[in-house]
Amino acid sequence: MGDPRVAGNGEGEDEGEDEGKDEGKDEGEDEAALVAKVRSLASLFAALRVPSNRVVFGLPATWAATQAVRTLEGEGIATDVYMVYSLAQGIAAMQAGASVIRINVGRIHDWYDKNPGAIRNPHWEPLTEATWRAALGPAAADLLAANLKRRAADMDELNKLLAARISASD
């Protein structure tokens, strides 16, 4: 059956099927719908024997989704709140108990530019070996530097091997 809200489709135009519903209401704006959808998906993953600790459900940083996070996390269902553009959204997600909060850094940076000195300075200095030494101590900094150098050498070796394979296949 076609969508009765689409004019001219010839189906359901006078049936009033959607009467009383909020037309245009997005699922992300309906807490009950979000909770039901996540519960349904969680049960499907459980039926497929996917361990629950390997599944995280993403929800947008809307008010309804944040309330859904509180319910779902209370049931042991891990959530990831995304599209966090402000400090208030991040705090709301944290207070709701979200397992993961994904912050859109560019927009947060804009907020800090408009609110200088609030909480912390977002224009921190990049990490350098001197910063590591001051923060970790010389022994840990030496270990970290050695591991980073070894990883760089491994990447160089991998790139050489891949280049050789590509040229050999040509």
DRENBABA-93068 format. One record per atom (N, C-alpha, C): chain; atom name; x, y, z. Coordinates in nm, 2 decimals, always signed. Layout:
("A"; "CA"; (X; Y; Z))
...
//
This chain:
("A"; "N"; (+0.08; -0.12; +0.00))
("A"; "CA"; (+0.00; +0.00; +0.00))
("A"; "C"; (+0.09; +0.12; +0.00))
("A"; "N"; (+0.05; +0.22; -0.08))
("A"; "CA"; (+0.13; +0.35; -0.09))
("A"; "C"; (+0.12; +0.43; +0.04))
("A"; "N"; (+0.20; +0.54; +0.04))
("A"; "CA"; (+0.19; +0.63; +0.15))
("A"; "C"; (+0.07; +0.72; +0.14))
("A"; "N"; (-0.03; +0.71; +0.23))
("A"; "CA"; (-0.15; +0.79; +0.22))
("A"; "C"; (-0.12; +0.94; +0.23))
("A"; "N"; (-0.01; +0.99; +0.27))
("A"; "CA"; (+0.02; +1.13; +0.28))
("A"; "C"; (+0.07; +1.19; +0.15))
("A"; "N"; (+0.10; +1.10; +0.05))
("A"; "CA"; (+0.15; +1.14; -0.08))
("A"; "C"; (+0.03; +1.17; -0.17))
("A"; "N"; (+0.02; +1.29; -0.21))
("A"; "CA"; (-0.10; +1.33; -0.29))
("A"; "C"; (-0.09; +1.26; -0.42))
("A"; "N"; (-0.21; +1.22; -0.47))
("A"; "CA"; (-0.22; +1.16; -0.60))
("A"; "C"; (-0.18; +1.02; -0.62))
("A"; "N"; (-0.15; +0.95; -0.50))
("A"; "CA"; (-0.11; +0.81; -0.52))
("A"; "C"; (-0.23; +0.71; -0.53))
("A"; "N"; (-0.35; +0.76; -0.51))
("A"; "CA"; (-0.47; +0.68; -0.53))
("A"; "C"; (-0.50; +0.59; -0.41))
("A"; "N"; (-0.42; +0.58; -0.31))
("A"; "CA"; (-0.44; +0.49; -0.21))
("A"; "C"; (-0.45; +0.56; -0.07))
("A"; "N"; (-0.55; +0.53; +0.00))
("A"; "CA"; (-0.56; +0.57; +0.14))
("A"; "C"; (-0.58; +0.72; +0.16))
("A"; "N"; (-0.62; +0.79; +0.05))
("A"; "CA"; (-0.63; +0.94; +0.06))
("A"; "C"; (-0.74; +0.98; +0.16))
("A"; "N"; (-0.85; +0.91; +0.16))
("A"; "CA"; (-0.96; +0.94; +0.25))
("A"; "C"; (-0.98; +0.85; +0.37))
("A"; "N"; (-0.89; +0.76; +0.39))
("A"; "CA"; (-0.90; +0.66; +0.50))
("A"; "C"; (-0.86; +0.72; +0.63))
("A"; "N"; (-0.79; +0.83; +0.64))
("A"; "CA"; (-0.75; +0.89; +0.77))
("A"; "C"; (-0.66; +0.80; +0.85))
("A"; "N"; (-0.58; +0.72; +0.79))
("A"; "CA"; (-0.49; +0.63; +0.86))
("A"; "C"; (-0.40; +0.70; +0.95))
("A"; "N"; (-0.35; +0.81; +0.91))
("A"; "CA"; (-0.25; +0.88; +0.99))
("A"; "C"; (-0.30; +1.00; +1.07))
("A"; "N"; (-0.43; +1.00; +1.09))
("A"; "CA"; (-0.50; +1.10; +1.17))
("A"; "C"; (-0.45; +1.09; +1.31))
("A"; "N"; (-0.41; +1.21; +1.37))
("A"; "CA"; (-0.37; +1.21; +1.51))
("A"; "C"; (-0.22; +1.19; +1.52))
("A"; "N"; (-0.15; +1.14; +1.42))
("A"; "CA"; (-0.01; +1.12; +1.43))
("A"; "C"; (+0.07; +1.25; +1.40))
("A"; "N"; (+0.18; +1.27; +1.46))
("A"; "CA"; (+0.27; +1.38; +1.43))
("A"; "C"; (+0.34; +1.36; +1.30))
("A"; "N"; (+0.28; +1.42; +1.19))
("A"; "CA"; (+0.35; +1.41; +1.06))
("A"; "C"; (+0.48; +1.48; +1.07))
("A"; "N"; (+0.58; +1.42; +1.01))
("A"; "CA"; (+0.71; +1.48; +1.00))
("A"; "C"; (+0.79; +1.46; +1.13))
("A"; "N"; (+0.74; +1.40; +1.23))
("A"; "CA"; (+0.82; +1.37; +1.35))
("A"; "C"; (+0.92; +1.27; +1.32))
("A"; "N"; (+1.04; +1.30; +1.34))
("A"; "CA"; (+1.15; +1.21; +1.32))
("A"; "C"; (+1.17; +1.11; +1.43))
("A"; "N"; (+1.21; +0.99; +1.40))
("A"; "CA"; (+1.23; +0.89; +1.51))
("A"; "C"; (+1.33; +0.94; +1.61))
("A"; "N"; (+1.42; +1.02; +1.58))
("A"; "CA"; (+1.52; +1.08; +1.67))
("A"; "C"; (+1.46; +1.17; +1.77))
("A"; "N"; (+1.33; +1.21; +1.75))
("A"; "CA"; (+1.26; +1.30; +1.84))
("A"; "C"; (+1.16; +1.23; +1.92))
("A"; "N"; (+1.16; +1.10; +1.92))
("A"; "CA"; (+1.06; +1.02; +1.99))
("A"; "C"; (+1.13; +0.91; +2.08))
("A"; "N"; (+1.13; +0.94; +2.21))
("A"; "CA"; (+1.21; +0.85; +2.30))
("A"; "C"; (+1.16; +0.71; +2.29))
("A"; "N"; (+1.02; +0.69; +2.30))
("A"; "CA"; (+0.97; +0.55; +2.30))
("A"; "C"; (+1.00; +0.48; +2.17))
("A"; "N"; (+1.00; +0.55; +2.06))
("A"; "CA"; (+1.03; +0.48; +1.93))
("A"; "C"; (+1.18; +0.44; +1.93))
("A"; "N"; (+1.27; +0.53; +1.98))
("A"; "CA"; (+1.41; +0.50; +1.98))
("A"; "C"; (+1.44; +0.38; +2.07))
("A"; "N"; (+1.38; +0.38; +2.19))
("A"; "CA"; (+1.40; +0.27; +2.28))
("A"; "C"; (+1.35; +0.14; +2.22))
("A"; "N"; (+1.23; +0.14; +2.16))
("A"; "CA"; (+1.17; +0.02; +2.10))
("A"; "C"; (+1.26; -0.03; +1.98))
("A"; "N"; (+1.31; +0.06; +1.90))
("A"; "CA"; (+1.40; +0.02; +1.79))
("A"; "C"; (+1.53; -0.04; +1.84))
("A"; "N"; (+1.59; +0.02; +1.94))
("A"; "CA"; (+1.72; -0.03; +1.99))
("A"; "C"; (+1.69; -0.17; +2.06))
("A"; "N"; (+1.59; -0.18; +2.13))
("A"; "CA"; (+1.56; -0.31; +2.20))
("A"; "C"; (+1.54; -0.42; +2.09))
("A"; "N"; (+1.47; -0.38; +1.98))
("A"; "CA"; (+1.44; -0.48; +1.88))
("A"; "C"; (+1.57; -0.52; +1.81))
("A"; "N"; (+1.66; -0.42; +1.78))
("A"; "CA"; (+1.79; -0.46; +1.72))
("A"; "C"; (+1.88; -0.54; +1.82))
("A"; "N"; (+1.87; -0.50; +1.95))
("A"; "CA"; (+1.95; -0.57; +2.05))
("A"; "C"; (+1.91; -0.72; +2.05))
("A"; "N"; (+1.78; -0.74; +2.04))
("A"; "CA"; (+1.73; -0.88; +2.05))
("A"; "C"; (+1.77; -0.96; +1.92))
("A"; "N"; (+1.78; -0.89; +1.81))
("A"; "CA"; (+1.82; -0.96; +1.68))
("A"; "C"; (+1.97; -1.00; +1.69))
("A"; "N"; (+2.05; -0.90; +1.75))
("A"; "CA"; (+2.19; -0.94; +1.76))
("A"; "C"; (+2.21; -1.05; +1.86))
("A"; "N"; (+2.13; -1.05; +1.97))
("A"; "CA"; (+2.14; -1.16; +2.07))
("A"; "C"; (+2.10; -1.29; +2.01))
("A"; "N"; (+2.00; -1.29; +1.92))
("A"; "CA"; (+1.96; -1.41; +1.85))
("A"; "C"; (+2.07; -1.46; +1.76))
("A"; "N"; (+2.15; -1.37; +1.71))
("A"; "CA"; (+2.26; -1.41; +1.62))
("A"; "C"; (+2.38; -1.45; +1.71))
("A"; "N"; (+2.37; -1.44; +1.84))
("A"; "CA"; (+2.47; -1.48; +1.93))
("A"; "C"; (+2.59; -1.38; +1.93))
("A"; "N"; (+2.56; -1.26; +1.89))
("A"; "CA"; (+2.67; -1.15; +1.90))
("A"; "C"; (+2.67; -1.11; +2.05))
("A"; "N"; (+2.79; -1.12; +2.11))
("A"; "CA"; (+2.80; -1.08; +2.25))
("A"; "C"; (+2.76; -0.93; +2.27))
("A"; "N"; (+2.68; -0.91; +2.37))
("A"; "CA"; (+2.63; -0.77; +2.39))
("A"; "C"; (+2.75; -0.67; +2.42))
("A"; "N"; (+2.86; -0.72; +2.47))
("A"; "CA"; (+2.97; -0.63; +2.49))
("A"; "C"; (+3.04; -0.59; +2.36))
("A"; "N"; (+3.00; -0.64; +2.25))
("A"; "CA"; (+3.05; -0.61; +2.12))
("A"; "C"; (+2.96; -0.51; +2.04))
("A"; "N"; (+2.84; -0.48; +2.10))
("A"; "CA"; (+2.74; -0.40; +2.03))
("A"; "C"; (+2.72; -0.27; +2.10))
("A"; "N"; (+2.73; -0.16; +2.03))
("A"; "CA"; (+2.70; -0.03; +2.08))
("A"; "C"; (+2.60; +0.04; +1.98))
("A"; "N"; (+2.49; +0.09; +2.04))
("A"; "CA"; (+2.39; +0.15; +1.95))
("A"; "C"; (+2.41; +0.30; +1.95))
("A"; "N"; (+2.42; +0.36; +1.83))
("A"; "CA"; (+2.44; +0.50; +1.81))
("A"; "C"; (+2.30; +0.58; +1.81))
("A"; "N"; (+2.30; +0.68; +1.89))
("A"; "CA"; (+2.18; +0.77; +1.90))
("A"; "C"; (+2.22; +0.92; +1.88))
("A"; "N"; (+2.14; +1.00; +1.81))
("A"; "CA"; (+2.18; +1.14; +1.80))
("A"; "C"; (+2.17; +1.21; +1.93))
("A"; "N"; (+2.23; +1.32; +1.94))
("A"; "CA"; (+2.23; +1.40; +2.06))
("A"; "C"; (+2.11; +1.49; +2.07))
("A"; "N"; (+1.99; +1.43; +2.06))
("A"; "CA"; (+1.86; +1.50; +2.07))
("A"; "C"; (+1.81; +1.48; +2.21))
("A"; "N"; (+1.72; +1.56; +2.26))
("A"; "CA"; (+1.67; +1.55; +2.39))
("A"; "C"; (+1.60; +1.41; +2.41))
("A"; "N"; (+1.52; +1.37; +2.31))
("A"; "CA"; (+1.45; +1.24; +2.32))
("A"; "C"; (+1.55; +1.12; +2.32))
("A"; "N"; (+1.66; +1.13; +2.24))
("A"; "CA"; (+1.76; +1.03; +2.24))
("A"; "C"; (+1.84; +1.02; +2.37))
("A"; "N"; (+1.86; +1.14; +2.43))
("A"; "CA"; (+1.93; +1.14; +2.56))
("A"; "C"; (+1.85; +1.07; +2.66))
("A"; "N"; (+1.72; +1.09; +2.66))
("A"; "CA"; (+1.63; +1.03; +2.76))
("A"; "C"; (+1.63; +0.87; +2.73))
("A"; "N"; (+1.63; +0.84; +2.60))
("A"; "CA"; (+1.63; +0.70; +2.56))
("A"; "C"; (+1.76; +0.63; +2.61))
("A"; "N"; (+1.87; +0.71; +2.61))
("A"; "CA"; (+2.00; +0.65; +2.65))
("A"; "C"; (+1.99; +0.62; +2.80))
("A"; "N"; (+1.93; +0.70; +2.88))
("A"; "CA"; (+1.91; +0.67; +3.02))
("A"; "C"; (+1.84; +0.54; +3.04))
("A"; "N"; (+1.74; +0.51; +2.97))
("A"; "CA"; (+1.66; +0.39; +2.98))
("A"; "C"; (+1.74; +0.27; +2.93))
("A"; "N"; (+1.80; +0.28; +2.81))
("A"; "CA"; (+1.88; +0.17; +2.75))
("A"; "C"; (+2.00; +0.13; +2.84))
("A"; "N"; (+2.08; +0.23; +2.88))
("A"; "CA"; (+2.19; +0.21; +2.96))
("A"; "C"; (+2.15; +0.14; +3.09))
("A"; "N"; (+2.04; +0.18; +3.15))
("A"; "CA"; (+1.98; +0.12; +3.27))
("A"; "C"; (+1.95; -0.03; +3.25))
("A"; "N"; (+1.92; -0.07; +3.12))
("A"; "CA"; (+1.90; -0.21; +3.09))
("A"; "C"; (+2.02; -0.28; +3.05))
("A"; "N"; (+2.14; -0.22; +3.05))
("A"; "CA"; (+2.26; -0.28; +3.01))
("A"; "C"; (+2.29; -0.28; +2.86))
("A"; "N"; (+2.22; -0.19; +2.79))
("A"; "CA"; (+2.24; -0.18; +2.65))
("A"; "C"; (+2.34; -0.06; +2.62))
("A"; "N"; (+2.45; -0.08; +2.57))
("A"; "CA"; (+2.55; +0.02; +2.55))
("A"; "C"; (+2.51; +0.12; +2.44))
("A"; "N"; (+2.53; +0.25; +2.46))
("A"; "CA"; (+2.49; +0.35; +2.37))
("A"; "C"; (+2.61; +0.44; +2.33))
("A"; "N"; (+2.60; +0.50; +2.21))
("A"; "CA"; (+2.70; +0.60; +2.16))
("A"; "C"; (+2.62; +0.72; +2.12))
("A"; "N"; (+2.64; +0.83; +2.19))
("A"; "CA"; (+2.57; +0.95; +2.15))
("A"; "C"; (+2.66; +1.03; +2.05))
("A"; "N"; (+2.61; +1.05; +1.93))
("A"; "CA"; (+2.68; +1.12; +1.83))
("A"; "C"; (+2.62; +1.26; +1.79))
("A"; "N"; (+2.68; +1.33; +1.71))
("A"; "CA"; (+2.63; +1.46; +1.67))
("A"; "C"; (+2.63; +1.56; +1.79))
("A"; "N"; (+2.73; +1.55; +1.88))
("A"; "CA"; (+2.74; +1.64; +1.99))
("A"; "C"; (+2.81; +1.76; +1.95))
("A"; "N"; (+2.74; +1.87; +1.95))
("A"; "CA"; (+2.79; +2.00; +1.90))
("A"; "C"; (+2.81; +2.10; +2.01))
("A"; "N"; (+2.77; +2.07; +2.13))
("A"; "CA"; (+2.78; +2.17; +2.24))
("A"; "C"; (+2.82; +2.10; +2.37))
("A"; "N"; (+2.87; +2.18; +2.46))
("A"; "CA"; (+2.91; +2.13; +2.59))
("A"; "C"; (+2.78; +2.08; +2.66))
("A"; "N"; (+2.67; +2.15; +2.65))
("A"; "CA"; (+2.55; +2.11; +2.71))
("A"; "C"; (+2.50; +1.97; +2.66))
("A"; "N"; (+2.51; +1.94; +2.53))
("A"; "CA"; (+2.48; +1.81; +2.48))
("A"; "C"; (+2.57; +1.70; +2.54))
("A"; "N"; (+2.70; +1.73; +2.54))
("A"; "CA"; (+2.79; +1.63; +2.60))
("A"; "C"; (+2.76; +1.60; +2.74))
("A"; "N"; (+2.73; +1.71; +2.82))
("A"; "CA"; (+2.70; +1.69; +2.96))
("A"; "C"; (+2.57; +1.61; +2.98))
("A"; "N"; (+2.47; +1.64; +2.90))
("A"; "CA"; (+2.35; +1.56; +2.90))
("A"; "C"; (+2.37; +1.42; +2.87))
("A"; "N"; (+2.45; +1.39; +2.77))
("A"; "CA"; (+2.48; +1.25; +2.73))
("A"; "C"; (+2.55; +1.18; +2.85))
("A"; "N"; (+2.65; +1.25; +2.91))
("A"; "CA"; (+2.72; +1.19; +3.02))
("A"; "C"; (+2.63; +1.17; +3.14))
("A"; "N"; (+2.54; +1.26; +3.17))
("A"; "CA"; (+2.45; +1.24; +3.28))
("A"; "C"; (+2.35; +1.13; +3.26))
("A"; "N"; (+2.32; +1.11; +3.13))
("A"; "CA"; (+2.23; +1.00; +3.10))
("A"; "C"; (+2.30; +0.86; +3.10))
("A"; "N"; (+2.43; +0.86; +3.11))
("A"; "CA"; (+2.51; +0.74; +3.12))
("A"; "C"; (+2.55; +0.68; +2.99))
("A"; "N"; (+2.56; +0.75; +2.89))
("A"; "CA"; (+2.61; +0.70; +2.76))
("A"; "C"; (+2.74; +0.64; +2.77))
("A"; "N"; (+2.76; +0.52; +2.70))
("A"; "CA"; (+2.89; +0.45; +2.71))
("A"; "C"; (+3.00; +0.53; +2.63))
("A"; "N"; (+2.95; +0.59; +2.52))
("A"; "CA"; (+3.04; +0.67; +2.43))
("A"; "C"; (+2.98; +0.80; +2.40))
("A"; "N"; (+3.06; +0.91; +2.40))
("A"; "CA"; (+3.00; +1.04; +2.36))
("A"; "C"; (+3.10; +1.09; +2.25))
("A"; "N"; (+3.05; +1.10; +2.13))
("A"; "CA"; (+3.13; +1.15; +2.01))
("A"; "C"; (+3.11; +1.30; +1.99))
("A"; "N"; (+3.21; +1.38; +2.01))
("A"; "CA"; (+3.20; +1.52; +2.00))
("A"; "C"; (+3.25; +1.57; +1.87))
("A"; "N"; (+3.18; +1.65; +1.80))
("A"; "CA"; (+3.23; +1.71; +1.68))
("A"; "C"; (+3.32; +1.83; +1.71))
("A"; "N"; (+3.45; +1.80; +1.70))
("A"; "CA"; (+3.55; +1.89; +1.75))
("A"; "C"; (+3.54; +2.03; +1.69))
("A"; "N"; (+3.52; +2.04; +1.56))
("A"; "CA"; (+3.52; +2.17; +1.50))
("A"; "C"; (+3.42; +2.26; +1.56))
("A"; "N"; (+3.30; +2.21; +1.59))
("A"; "CA"; (+3.19; +2.29; +1.65))
("A"; "C"; (+3.23; +2.33; +1.79))
("A"; "N"; (+3.29; +2.23; +1.86))
("A"; "CA"; (+3.33; +2.26; +2.00))
("A"; "C"; (+3.43; +2.37; +2.00))
("A"; "N"; (+3.52; +2.36; +1.90))
("A"; "CA"; (+3.63; +2.47; +1.89))
("A"; "C"; (+3.56; +2.60; +1.87))
("A"; "N"; (+3.46; +2.61; +1.78))
("A"; "CA"; (+3.38; +2.73; +1.76))
("A"; "C"; (+3.33; +2.79; +1.89))
("A"; "N"; (+3.27; +2.70; +1.97))
("A"; "CA"; (+3.21; +2.74; +2.10))
("A"; "C"; (+3.32; +2.80; +2.19))
("A"; "N"; (+3.44; +2.73; +2.20))
("A"; "CA"; (+3.55; +2.78; +2.28))
("A"; "C"; (+3.60; +2.92; +2.23))
("A"; "N"; (+3.60; +2.93; +2.10))
("A"; "CA"; (+3.64; +3.06; +2.04))
("A"; "C"; (+3.54; +3.17; +2.09))
("A"; "N"; (+3.42; +3.14; +2.10))
("A"; "CA"; (+3.32; +3.24; +2.14))
("A"; "C"; (+3.32; +3.26; +2.29))
("A"; "N"; (+3.37; +3.16; +2.37))
("A"; "CA"; (+3.37; +3.16; +2.51))
("A"; "C"; (+3.51; +3.14; +2.57))
("A"; "N"; (+3.60; +3.23; +2.54))
("A"; "CA"; (+3.74; +3.21; +2.58))
("A"; "C"; (+3.76; +3.19; +2.73))
("A"; "N"; (+3.84; +3.10; +2.77))
("A"; "CA"; (+3.87; +3.08; +2.91))
("A"; "C"; (+3.77; +2.98; +2.98))
("A"; "N"; (+3.67; +2.94; +2.91))
("A"; "CA"; (+3.57; +2.86; +2.97))
("A"; "C"; (+3.62; +2.72; +2.99))
("A"; "N"; (+3.62; +2.66; +3.10))
("A"; "CA"; (+3.67; +2.53; +3.14))
("A"; "C"; (+3.81; +2.50; +3.11))
("A"; "N"; (+3.85; +2.51; +2.98))
("A"; "CA"; (+3.99; +2.49; +2.95))
("A"; "C"; (+4.02; +2.56; +2.81))
("A"; "N"; (+4.15; +2.57; +2.78))
("A"; "CA"; (+4.19; +2.63; +2.66))
("A"; "C"; (+4.19; +2.52; +2.55))
("A"; "N"; (+4.11; +2.53; +2.44))
("A"; "CA"; (+4.12; +2.43; +2.34))
("A"; "C"; (+4.24; +2.44; +2.25))
("A"; "N"; (+4.32; +2.55; +2.26))
("A"; "CA"; (+4.43; +2.57; +2.18))
("A"; "C"; (+4.56; +2.52; +2.25))
("A"; "N"; (+4.55; +2.39; +2.29))
("A"; "CA"; (+4.67; +2.33; +2.37))
("A"; "C"; (+4.78; +2.31; +2.27))
("A"; "N"; (+4.90; +2.30; +2.33))
("A"; "CA"; (+5.02; +2.28; +2.25))
("A"; "C"; (+5.03; +2.13; +2.21))
("A"; "N"; (+5.08; +2.10; +2.09))
("A"; "CA"; (+5.09; +1.96; +2.05))
("A"; "C"; (+5.19; +1.89; +2.13))
("A"; "N"; (+5.16; +1.76; +2.14))
("A"; "CA"; (+5.25; +1.67; +2.22))
("A"; "C"; (+5.39; +1.66; +2.15))
("A"; "N"; (+5.49; +1.68; +2.23))
("A"; "CA"; (+5.63; +1.67; +2.18))
("A"; "C"; (+5.70; +1.57; +2.28))
("A"; "N"; (+5.82; +1.54; +2.24))
("A"; "CA"; (+5.90; +1.45; +2.33))
("A"; "C"; (+5.93; +1.52; +2.46))
("A"; "N"; (+5.95; +1.65; +2.46))
("A"; "CA"; (+5.97; +1.72; +2.58))
("A"; "C"; (+5.84; +1.72; +2.67))
("A"; "N"; (+5.72; +1.73; +2.61))
("A"; "CA"; (+5.60; +1.72; +2.68))
("A"; "C"; (+5.58; +1.58; +2.75))
("A"; "N"; (+5.62; +1.47; +2.67))
("A"; "CA"; (+5.61; +1.34; +2.72))
("A"; "C"; (+5.70; +1.32; +2.84))
("A"; "N"; (+5.82; +1.37; +2.83))
("A"; "CA"; (+5.92; +1.36; +2.94))
("A"; "C"; (+5.87; +1.43; +3.06))
("A"; "N"; (+5.81; +1.55; +3.05))
("A"; "CA"; (+5.76; +1.62; +3.16))
("A"; "C"; (+5.64; +1.55; +3.23))
("A"; "N"; (+5.56; +1.49; +3.14))
("A"; "CA"; (+5.43; +1.43; +3.19))
("A"; "C"; (+5.46; +1.28; +3.24))
("A"; "N"; (+5.54; +1.21; +3.17))
("A"; "CA"; (+5.56; +1.06; +3.20))
("A"; "C"; (+5.69; +1.03; +3.28))
("A"; "N"; (+5.78; +1.12; +3.27))
("A"; "CA"; (+5.91; +1.08; +3.33))
("A"; "C"; (+6.00; +1.03; +3.22))
("A"; "N"; (+6.13; +1.04; +3.24))
("A"; "CA"; (+6.23; +1.00; +3.14))
("A"; "C"; (+6.22; +0.85; +3.09))
("A"; "N"; (+6.20; +0.76; +3.18))
("A"; "CA"; (+6.20; +0.62; +3.14))
("A"; "C"; (+6.08; +0.59; +3.06))
("A"; "N"; (+5.96; +0.63; +3.09))
("A"; "CA"; (+5.84; +0.61; +3.01))
("A"; "C"; (+5.85; +0.68; +2.88))
("A"; "N"; (+5.90; +0.80; +2.88))
("A"; "CA"; (+5.92; +0.88; +2.76))
("A"; "C"; (+6.01; +0.81; +2.66))
("A"; "N"; (+6.12; +0.75; +2.71))
("A"; "CA"; (+6.22; +0.68; +2.63))
("A"; "C"; (+6.15; +0.55; +2.57))
("A"; "N"; (+6.07; +0.48; +2.65))
("A"; "CA"; (+6.00; +0.36; +2.60))
("A"; "C"; (+5.90; +0.40; +2.49))
("A"; "N"; (+5.82; +0.51; +2.52))
("A"; "CA"; (+5.73; +0.55; +2.42))
("A"; "C"; (+5.80; +0.59; +2.29))
("A"; "N"; (+5.90; +0.67; +2.30))
("A"; "CA"; (+5.98; +0.72; +2.18))
("A"; "C"; (+6.03; +0.60; +2.10))
("A"; "N"; (+6.09; +0.50; +2.17))
("A"; "CA"; (+6.14; +0.38; +2.11))
("A"; "C"; (+6.03; +0.30; +2.03))
("A"; "N"; (+5.92; +0.29; +2.10))
("A"; "CA"; (+5.80; +0.22; +2.03))
("A"; "C"; (+5.75; +0.29; +1.91))
("A"; "N"; (+5.75; +0.42; +1.92))
("A"; "CA"; (+5.70; +0.50; +1.80))
("A"; "C"; (+5.80; +0.49; +1.69))
("A"; "N"; (+5.93; +0.49; +1.72))
("A"; "CA"; (+6.04; +0.48; +1.62))
("A"; "C"; (+6.03; +0.34; +1.55))
("A"; "N"; (+6.01; +0.23; +1.64))
("A"; "CA"; (+5.99; +0.10; +1.59))
("A"; "C"; (+5.87; +0.09; +1.49))
("A"; "N"; (+5.76; +0.15; +1.54))
("A"; "CA"; (+5.64; +0.14; +1.45))
("A"; "C"; (+5.67; +0.21; +1.32))
("A"; "N"; (+5.73; +0.33; +1.32))
("A"; "CA"; (+5.76; +0.40; +1.20))
("A"; "C"; (+5.85; +0.31; +1.11))
("A"; "N"; (+5.95; +0.24; +1.16))
("A"; "CA"; (+6.03; +0.15; +1.08))
("A"; "C"; (+5.95; +0.04; +1.03))
("A"; "N"; (+5.86; -0.02; +1.11))
("A"; "CA"; (+5.77; -0.12; +1.06))
("A"; "C"; (+5.69; -0.07; +0.94))
("A"; "N"; (+5.63; +0.05; +0.95))
("A"; "CA"; (+5.55; +0.10; +0.85))
("A"; "C"; (+5.63; +0.12; +0.72))
("A"; "N"; (+5.76; +0.17; +0.73))
("A"; "CA"; (+5.85; +0.19; +0.62))
("A"; "C"; (+5.87; +0.05; +0.55))
("A"; "N"; (+5.89; -0.05; +0.63))
("A"; "CA"; (+5.92; -0.18; +0.57))
("A"; "C"; (+5.79; -0.24; +0.50))
("A"; "N"; (+5.67; -0.21; +0.57))
("A"; "CA"; (+5.55; -0.26; +0.51))
("A"; "C"; (+5.52; -0.19; +0.37))
("A"; "N"; (+5.55; -0.06; +0.37))
("A"; "CA"; (+5.53; +0.02; +0.24))
("A"; "C"; (+5.63; -0.03; +0.13))
("A"; "N"; (+5.75; -0.07; +0.17))
("A"; "CA"; (+5.84; -0.12; +0.07))
("A"; "C"; (+5.79; -0.26; +0.02))
("A"; "N"; (+5.74; -0.34; +0.11))
("A"; "CA"; (+5.69; -0.47; +0.06))
("A"; "C"; (+5.57; -0.46; -0.03))
("A"; "N"; (+5.48; -0.37; +0.01))
("A"; "CA"; (+5.36; -0.34; -0.07))
("A"; "C"; (+5.40; -0.29; -0.21))
("A"; "N"; (+5.50; -0.19; -0.21))
("A"; "CA"; (+5.54; -0.14; -0.34))
("A"; "C"; (+5.60; -0.25; -0.43))
("A"; "N"; (+5.68; -0.34; -0.37))
("A"; "CA"; (+5.74; -0.45; -0.44))
("A"; "C"; (+5.63; -0.54; -0.50))
("A"; "N"; (+5.53; -0.57; -0.42))
("A"; "CA"; (+5.43; -0.66; -0.47))
("A"; "C"; (+5.35; -0.59; -0.58))
("A"; "N"; (+5.32; -0.46; -0.57))
("A"; "CA"; (+5.25; -0.39; -0.67))
("A"; "C"; (+5.33; -0.39; -0.80))
("A"; "N"; (+5.46; -0.36; -0.79))
("A"; "CA"; (+5.54; -0.35; -0.91))
("A"; "C"; (+5.55; -0.49; -0.97))
("A"; "N"; (+5.56; -0.60; -0.89))
("A"; "CA"; (+5.57; -0.73; -0.94))
("A"; "C"; (+5.44; -0.78; -1.01))
("A"; "N"; (+5.33; -0.73; -0.97))
("A"; "CA"; (+5.20; -0.77; -1.03))
("A"; "C"; (+5.17; -0.69; -1.16))
("A"; "N"; (+5.24; -0.58; -1.19))
("A"; "CA"; (+5.22; -0.50; -1.31))
("A"; "C"; (+5.28; -0.57; -1.43))
//
